[in-house]
């Protein structure tokens, strides 16, 4: 089962992943990096990984 992993050292909170994820895996946070709120819903499409401007997400 695929799961997105966010490198919080790279994440600059652009929240592109939030807008491109077709199954709403991510949530915006008040501080820190984006939250992987529903990792089990990930379908492994790779949209978050491909569209992250900081290359902070890997789908494994």
N, C-alpha and C positions, 0 to 999 in steps of 0.2 A: 504494500500500500504506500503510495507516494506521500511525502510530507515536506512542506516548505520549511526551510531553516533560515532564519534571519541573522546576519552578522551585525550585531548592534554597534560595533565599532565603525562600520561603514554606513549604516543607515542614517540619512539626513532628514528623515521624516517628510519626504516629498509626497508620500501616500499614493504613489502611482499604483502600487499593488492593490490597494483598496478599490480603486476605480476599475482596474482591468480584470480582477478575479471574477469569473462567471458564477462562482458558488459562494462568494462572500466569506472566505476563510479568514481575512484580515480585518482588524479594527484599528481605528485611529486611537492614539493615546495622548494624554496631556503632556507627558515628558518621556524621555527615553526613546526606544525604537518602536516601530509598529508592532502590534500584538498579533500573534498567530492564534486567533480566538477559537477557530474550529478546524484543527489540523486533520481530523478524521473525515472532513467533508472534501478535502483536496482530491481532485480528479487527475492531477498530474499533467495538466495541459501546458504548463511552463510559461504562461502569460506573465506571471509576476516576475519570474527570473529574466525573461527576455526584455521586459519593459522597465525594470528598475534602473534609474539613471546612475546609481552608485554601485550597481552589481553586488548588492548586499544580500540577495536571496538565491538560494540553491534549492532545487526540488530533488529530493533523494528518495 
